[in-house]
Every structure is written in C-alpha cells, then in structure tokens.
Amino acid sequence: DWSQEGCSLKEVNNTHVTCQCDHLTNFAVLMDVSGVELGYQHVLSLTFISYIGCIISIIFLATSWLTFQCLGSLQGERNSIHKNLVFCLFAAEVIFVFGIGRTEQKVACAAIALLLHFFFLSAFTWMLMEGIHIVVMLVQVFDAAKSRLKYYYLVGYGAPVIVVATTATTDFTAYGTDNYCWLTTQNWFIWSFAGPVALVLAVNAIVLSYSMSMVCRHSAYVFSQDRSQSGTFRAWIQGALAIEVLLGLTWVFGYFFINKETVAVAYIFTILNSLQGLFIFIFHCAMNRKVRGEYKKLVRLSKRAPSTTTKPQSNTARKQSGSYELYVPSS
C-alpha cells in the first residue's frame, strides 16, 4: 500500500497516475539510528521547527564568526578554535537547509550527504580541540612561545576526513537515500557519524572535568602571583562546559529516538540542535566580558564618527575664506 500523506495528484492518463510528493526532512534524521518512520504531521512539524531554527542559528553563527574575525583583542589560538567551530556549523546548517532534501540527482545527493557528514564531524572535533587546548594551557601556564594551531588543524579536519573517506570507500551508496541526503541506516552506516559523536562527547566531558579539577586543586598556589589567570581559566572552562552541554549533550537525545513512542525526544532534539548558533553567540559573545567591551567600543566609535567627519570641512571653509588660523580639534 502506498501512503498518500504529503502527496498530491499531478497527472492522470489511461495507463498512469502521476503524483508529486514532498520531501520533508528534519534535524532528527541526523541521529535516527533506528530508521524510525513517523506520521506525516509529526514530520511536517519537525521540518518546520528545523528550518526556522536553522535560519535563526545561521544568522547568529555568521554574527559570531564576524565577531571572532574582526575584533582584534580576541585574536589567539582559542579564538581560532572558535572560528573553525562556528565555520563548520555554519557550513553544515546551510547545506542542511538548502541541500538535505535534494534527492532528485543521486550523485549530487550523495555529495551533499558526504559534506554534511564532514562538516558536522568537524564541528564536534573542534569542540574537542577547545577542551584539549584548555588542558595544554593549564599544563604550560600560558606558555605562548610555541603555537599548536597546526596540530589543531591537523586533527580538527584530518580526523573527519579519515572517517568520511573510510565510509565512502567502504560503500559510497551509504550516502543519500530516497527520502533525504544523509547517511543510510542500513548496514549500520549511520554509526559512522553517531559513533564518533559519542566518542567526542565522552572524551570532552573527561577533559573538561579534569581541567576544572586542576584549576580547583592548584589555584591556591599556582596562580597566587596572578589571580587573573585563575579567573581566566575558570571562565574558559565554564564557557567550554556550557557548549559541551548545549551543543554536545543535546545530541545525546538523538540516541533515545528509537521508535514512534519516543517522538517527544525527536522534538526536544530538533529544537535544541537547530538553535546551536544562538547558544554559541550567547555563551561566547553576549556573556563574554571582553566581547561586550569591544561591542561597546564599536558603538561609541559609530556615534563619534559623524562629528569627526565634519571637522575637516570646517578647516577647508576657514582656508577658503582667507583665514589660516590653526584649528586644533578638542579631545
């Protein structure tokens, strides 16, 4: 029996009936390890939530990336990690919004699925790089003589490339299905995404817990000369933990979406994960004291700009009228 949900009549002749059906895709399919088939109304609702949430997320991801890129006082290794994390999520969500339902061309659909696989895995790997970076900085106590960025790039993008290449060479048809451009649940290929995600979440939780314990144990004497270091590390770890919970542990809900009875989990997972960009902006920009300070400077400069542009005109007017007195702008 064919389901008529989401389909409309397109053409009828003596031998054929042609129908046109919508390809509705939502965020929950990314972690649907069991291949759950939901009713049309649930799929429609989850699709609407996914696309609205992703559009909001994309806007805030772009804002966050511009913040990390343009504010000079934020430059550094940790800032580079944030920029790459934001870039990977931005690319993944743009591809999701515009490409995950493009199932008409099989090769193009497989390429879209492969890119989604790579960018989402890269986002998780860069989240792990932040946790590792905090531990390294704690051990070396702000020893900035040797840059570690090349190693972060090697792991941040190299590890996902290995996973994606292994999956593609094992069976390229694992990328793309009849309903959406993502990994198939057949033959457990979906676990080439769900498995690394679980590993990264577990390792990052251990790394961040270890970092916090180091700060708590040693802050009394290691940072006695400069208390601001202890406060800085605490702020770093708190921010990383917040992202671990909101961007990381929310994906855990996907593992519990195993049948139609757990559809509520699919809604929670979809809502939280389609707003990842908003969470990043809140915790790494809006709640960051240094970023807020830079925002205030930009606002003050923008207010001061019109008044400074009128002063050269005043000089010119004085010169043209035959008055050559020196004009000294007020501070």
N, C-alpha and C positions, 0 to 999 in steps of 0.2 A: 504494500500500500504506500502511495506517495502522500506525503504531508503537504497540505495546501497553505500552511501558515507562512506568511511573508511572501506569497507568490500571487501574481495577477495574470489574467489571460491576455496574451499578446496577439495571437493569430490562430485562426481555425480554417482548415480546408477539409477536403474529402478524406484525407488519409492521416493528417497530423493535427495535433493540438499543441501549440507553442505557448509556453508560459515563461514569464520573467520573474525571477526570484531575487530578493535582496540578500546580499552577503553581509550579515551583521556580525561584527567582531568586537569583543570587549577585552579588557585587560586580564580577566580571569583565565583566558585561554593560555596565557604565558606560563602558568603554573598548574594547568589542568593535566596532572599526571595520569588520570584515570580515563580520560576521554568522555567526560560527563556530557550527556545531551539534555539541555534544558528546554523548557517550553518557550514558544515564540515571545510571549510577553516578558518573561524574565530576560531573554536575550536582548530584546529591544530596550528594556530599562537599563541593563548593564552597559549596552553600547552607548546610549545617551550619556550616562554618567562618565564613561571612559573618555568620550570625545570632549565633553565640556571640561572635565578635569584636566585632560592633557593640554588643551588650549591655554587654560589658566597656568598650568605648570610650565609650558613652553615660554610664556611671557616672562615669568619670574626667573626661569633659568637664563634667558637672554639678559635680563637685568642683572642677575648675579654675575654672569660672565663678564659683562661690561664693567661692573664694579671691580672685580678682581684684576681685570686687564688694565684699567685706566687709572686707578688710584695708586700713585707712586709709593706711598708709605706702606702698602700691603705687599710689595714685591718680596719674594723669598721662596724657599722650597715648598713650604706648606701652602703658600698661595698658588704655586704651580700645580700642586696636587689638587687643590680645589678647582682650578680652572679646567683641568683634564676631566675630573669627575663630572663637572657641570656640562662640559662639551659632550661627553659620551651620553649622558642622559638626554641632553637636548637633541642630539642626532637620533637616538633611539626613539624618542617620543615623536619627533617629526616624521620619521619613517613609519612608525606605527599608525599615526593619524592618516597619512596620505597613501600608505602602501599595503597595510596588512590585509585589506580586503580585495586587492587586485589579483584575483585568481584566474583571470582570463588567459593570460600567457604563462605557461608552466615554467619556462626558463626564467622569466622576469620575476615570477612569484618566488621561485627558489632563491634567486639573488636577494630579494627583499628579506626573506626569512634568514638567510645567511648573515646579512648586515645587521638585522635585529639581534641575532644571536651574539654577534661580535660586540656590538656597542653596549648591550646590557651586561654581558660578562665583563667588559672593560670597566664599566661603571662600578661594579662590585669589586673588581681588582684594585681600582684606585681608592676605593673606600678602605680596603685593607692596607694600602700603601700609607694612608694617613696614620693608621694605628701603629704601623711599623716605624714610621718617621718619628712619632712621639717617643717611642721606646729608645730609638737611636739617640735622639736629642737628650733624653734623660740620662743615658749612659755616658754620653760625651759632654753633657752640661754645656750646651750652647757652643760647642766647638764647630765653628763655621768655616774652618780652614779648608775642608775637603767637601766638595759638592757630591751629593749622592743622587742627583736628579737623573743621571744617565742610567743608573740601576733601576730607579723607579719607572722610567720609561720602558726599559727592557722588560720588566715584569708586568707593568700595567697594561701594555699592549701585546707583549710577546706571549704571555700565558694564554690569553683568549685566542690568539692566532693558532696556537697549538691545538686547543680544544676544538675550534671550528674546523681547522684543516683535517684533524683526525675524523671528525664526524662526517665531513664532506667526502673524504676519500673512502670511508667505510661504506657509505651508501648515500649518494647525492640526492636520491629521491626522498630522503628523510626531511629535506627542506621543501615546504609547501604542501598543502592539502587541497582538497576540493572546496573547503569552506573558508580557509584563511592561509595567509603566507607566514607560516610558523612551523616549528618542528612537529612532526607527526608523533602521536602517542603509540603508534605501532612499533613493536620490537624495542620498546623502552628508549627510543632516541630522545624523548623529551628530557630524560635524565642527564643528557649531555649539557643541559642548562640547569636543571633543578639540583643535580649533584654538586657541581662547582659552587652554586649559590649557597647550599647548605654548608659546604666546607669553609667558604669565606666567612660566613656569619659566625660559625663556631670558632674559627681561629681569631677573628677580630674581637669577639667577646673576651676570649682569653687574654689577648694582647692588651686590650684596654683595661681590663681588670688588673692585670699585672702592673700597668703604668700607674694606675691610681694607687695601688698598694705601695709602689716605690715612692711616690710623692708623699703619701701619708707617713711612711716609715722614716724617711730621710729629710723631710722638710725642716725639721727642728735644727739640724746642724749643717746639712749640705747647702741649704740656701740661707744660712744665717747671715752671710755677708750681703746678700741682696734679696730681700724679701719679695721684690717684684718678680723674680724668676719663679718662685713657688706659685705666686698668683697667676702668672702667665701659663705655666704648665697645667694648673688646675682648670683654667678657662679652656685651654686646648682640649683637655681630656673630656671635660663636660660637654663641649661642642661636638666632639667626636662620638661620645656616648649617645648624645641626642640624635645624631644622624644614624648611628647604628640601630637605635630603637625604631625611629620613624621610617628610615629608608630600608633598613635591614630586616629587623624582626617582623615588620608588617608583611614581608614576603612569606613568613612562616605560615600565615593564614592560608596561603595557596596550597600547602601540603595537606590541609584538612578539608579541601574541596574535593571530595572523593565520590559523591553521589548526589542525586537530586535533593535528598533530605538535608544536605549541608549547603543549600543555596544561599543561606544568610551569610555564610563565610565568604562566598563569592562577592556579595555586596560589600562587605567590610574590606576585603582585599582590594576590590576595584576602587572604592572611594579613597582609601589611604594611598594606594600606589599611583593613582592618576594625579595626585597633588604633590608629588615628590619635589618639584621645583619650588613650590610655595614653602615647603618645610626647609629647604636649603636656604632660601632667601631669609626666612625668619631667623634661623639659628646662626647663619654665617654672615649675615649682613645687618638685618634690623636689630638683633640683640648683641652685635659686636660693637663694643665701645669705640674702638679705633675707626671702624667703618662709619659709625654715626658721626664721629667728629669730622671725618672727611666730607660726608654729606653736608654738614653744617657749613664747612668752608666753601663748598661749591655754591650753596645758597647765598652766602654773604658776597662771594665774588660776582655772582649773577646780578645781585642787587646793586653792587657798586659799579658795574661795568658801564651803564648809561651815563653816569656822572663823569667818569673819566674820559669818555669819548668826546664830551663837549668842550673840554679844556683846550685841546689843540686848536679848535675852531676859534676860541677866544683869542689865542695868541695870534692867529692869522689875521683876525679882524683888527687887532691893535696895530700890527705891522702895516696893513694896507692903509690905515688911516694916518700913517706917518708917525705913530707913537712907537718907539723902540724900547720902551722900558722893559726890564726883565721881569717875566712873570714866574713866580715861584709857587707851585701848587701847594695847597695846605695838606697836611698829613691826615 
